Each structure stands twice: as structure tokens, then as C-alpha cells.
Amino acid sequence: MIPDTTAAPSATTSLAPDTTGIAADLLPYYEQTLTWTSCNGTFDCTTVRAPLDWTDPSKGDISLAVIRHRATGSTVLGSLLTNPGGPGASGIALVRDSLSFAVGNALQQKYDVIGFDPRGVGESTAVRCLDSSAMDKYLYGIPQGTRGSADWTAGLLAAHKNFADACEANSDGILPYITTDNSARDMDLLRGVLGDPKLNYLGYSYGTFLGATYAKLFPERVGRMVLDGALDPSISSTDVSTIQAIGFESALRAYMADCLTTSNCPFSGSVDEAMTDLGTLLASYDRTPVATSDGRMVGADTLTTAIVAALYSQDSWPYLTTALSDALQGNAEVALQLADFYNSRENGAYTDNSTEAFRAYNCMDYPRDTTQAEKDASDAKIAAEAPTIAPYWSGPDPCDVWPYQPTGVREKITADGAAPIVVIGTTNDPATPYEWSVALADQLSSGVLITRVGEGHTGYNKGNSCVDSAVESYFIDGTVPQNGLRCE
């Protein structure tokens, strides 16, 4: 059980660090005294010093940026760490800019909500690669040659190599240490310096893999943990790509079915007929990219990015309808806005380093052991089950030219000995398909599955009172939901 305390931290303090069971060479990190400063009005901010290499602290330190929203109620249950996913999304921004989106009011009352930028991300010691102009060319440039040709493949690999070389040149030697394993160890450091004997954690999307990795490393320190929109830690990067492609095709079909019931839908006929017409639209942009007002060209790849961006939430479907209606008329401005949103681009600049951090984590976390036969099988499966997206989904693997070999493993995580871990899966989640949540809940020795029936990415705090009540009762009262709870 998590002890209640009325001695909540003040604006400038934390509870005394918890150093139970910490090795002597790591005590200087766990014994840190945090200096909090007021930031953004209702929040406190600090930085935490962590070892660059947890296996050899003598290699130097990195800094972790942390933000805290102190509990609004009189009885405080401790800290609740959060992670928005990615990998590469900013936990600072999640809490600072979207607190009520990240965590419901009931949890805000009982917990100090903690956001942090994982190593390599945002305001922490970060991966740095290209300037905005070069990033525009990398993300929005039109590849040379015919799609799938040798020239096309060579051009993309050269662009990936240029990106990787820039990351190596501009990141001050941190790339080999940007791994989920190290980030999970950082998270235990945050638990310790915040004074919590157990980790209470709410992780979304990739944040579920971070949480599961923590549970694997520190099962005895798991407090109350919810993993929402899970990754399956046992599958390869090729399988991830295959299943995501099929997931986005399924979500796109759900969007199209809804679109066809509205008066402003630019498509007609059956869902199959509308999807065929959308495929024709994408092919036309692949043949003849469309210029936009700022000089960038929108080809099929950027149009696909725009579609994917809008499928994360059903709330974005009207924007997708506008984007596709305009695109059919040769106007790609709204589609470009959606792609910019996906790539964190605003007013000509990139507001975060999520693209860089995403690449750094994935290239170190996923072994590059996929055979050509497995790649061919993946392409065939995507072509069969995601035919609209398939032509614009696959290409040369950018991790093939990353400057370091991966250190991560893909294996089932059981976290034997951990307290109950709640896993939430949404039945038509395109980014983290439902089957991954089922798989993770089955793998975890103490896994408990909640199913949200619906569209979109992740399940908690998305308007489903059944999910919200189960999560909040678990975090506040310790009431473990019924395994297999299904929330319509």
C-alpha cells in the first residue's frame, strides 16, 4: 500500500530521497537535493543529474528536466510519473501544456503529477541533428527516381545517412546511451530523489514499453502502474511496422465509413470504392507533387503523413475531410498543416526534437536481425491487408545507417513479483493496435487488461467513464480492476 501523507512538498522542496537498496556508487545520484523553482505559473521545475552510462558512472553525467504539478487536495498519495510516448515526446510539455488531457482531476487532487523529458528528449540532455531548413528537406523532400527503384532507394539511404551523421556530430557523444533500458533506470532515480518508496506511473503508447521495462528491472519497486495503448515488447521492428500499417488502414476505413455518412465527404459509394479513390489520389500526388504557399511540395509521402496524423483521434476526422477535399482540388495546404502537426513544425521551425529522439531510441532498442525473407513477407502482408497505405509505408530502414549497433532486446516481459499492472487497449487503436495490449497483459505476471471499445489512440481520459473510473479507483484506492473489464 502507498502511505498517505499530509506533509506534502512545498514549492521549493521534495520529500527526503529514498535510497533503499541503492548501490554505493549510485548513492551520489539518489541522494541529490532538488532545487525547485516556480515555472509556468502553477508548476515547479527542477533538473536531476543522472549518469550517462548506468553501468559505468565514471563516464559523466546528463541532466533530466522535471516538472511538477503539486496535488490540489489535502491528502497526498505521493508522486505520479507520466510519459506521453514517442519515443521522443516531451513529458514536460505534456504536463505543462495539457495537464487535464494527461491526468484527470481526481488524480490531480491526490498526486503530485510529474512530467519529465527522458534522456535524449527536449529540455533534458538531448539528441541534436539538423537545423530547420535541413529538416524540411529531410522530412518533406521529394525522393528522386521512381518509387521502389534503385535510384529511389539509394537517395533515401543517402538522406538517412546524412541525418544519422548529423545526429552523431551534434549530440556530444550521447547516442549509444539513448536506450529505453537507461531511461527506465533514470525513472527509478526520479522515484528515489522524489522520496517515493514505490513508482506510481501512467505511461501512454511507447511509455508502456518504458513502464514495462521498469517493471522488468525493478519489480519490487512497482507501486500503481497503468500502461495505456501498449507496445508488445517481444516483437521485432518489422512486425511493429507491419501491424501498425494494418492498424492505420483499419482506422482509415473506420474514418471513411463515417465520412460517407456526412454531406461534405469528398468520396462516395461504398467504403471499398472510396478507399480505391483515395488510393488514386495518393498515386496522383506521387506522380505530380503539389506546391504550397511556403514553397514546400506535398507528395504522396507527406499526404500519407497527414492522413496518419488525423487518425490518432476521432476528433481530428473533420480536419482530414477538409484536407482530402482540398487535396482532390489540387490544394494541399491543410494536408501540410496536418503533417506539420505530426512533425512538430510551427512557423517554419521545429518546436521539439521528437523526430531525432524517436530515431535514436528505436535504432538502439530494436535488434537489426530481420532477414530479407521476413522483410518480403512483411511487404506482402501490408500490401494484402493495408492496400491503400502500402505503397507509401515501406522503404529502406534508416537504422541500417545509424552509427551504433543496437543494444536492446525484444523479449516477453513478465516482471515477476511486481504489484498488479493495469494495461489498457483500445479496439481500433491505429498506432498501438489492440492485440499488443492483450499480449503485454498476458506476458506480465500481474497484468490486468482493460478493453476500451472504440476508435483512436489510448483509452484513459478520452471520455469513457468506465475506463476512467477503473483507472482512478486503482490509483486512488488501490482497487485492482477486474481482469478483462470491457468498456463499451
Secondary structure, 3 states (H helix, E strand, C coil): CCCCECCCCCCCCCCCCCCCCCCHHHHHHHCCCCCCEEECCCEEEEEEEEECCCCCHHHCEEEEEEEEECCCCCCECCEEEEECCCCCCCHHHHHHHHHHHHCCHHHHHHCEEEEECCCECCCCCECCCCCHHHHHHHHHCCCCCCCCCHHHHHHHHHHHHHHHHHHHHHCCCCHHHCCHHHHHHHHHHHHHHCCCCCEEEEEECHHHHHHHHHHHHCHHHEEEEEEECCCCCCCCHHHHHHHHHHHHHHHHHHHHHHHCCCCCCCCCCCHHHHHHHHHHHHHHHHHCCEECCCCCEECHHHHHHHHHHHCCCHHHHHHHHHHHHHHHCCCCHHHHHHHHHHCCEECCEECCCHHHHHHHHHHHHCCCCCCHHHHHHHHHHHHHHCCCCHHHCCCCCHHHHCCCCCCCCCCCCCCCCCCCEEEEEEEECCCCCHHHHHHHHHHCCCEEEEEEEEECCCCCCCCCHHHHHHHHHHHHHCCCCCCCEEEC
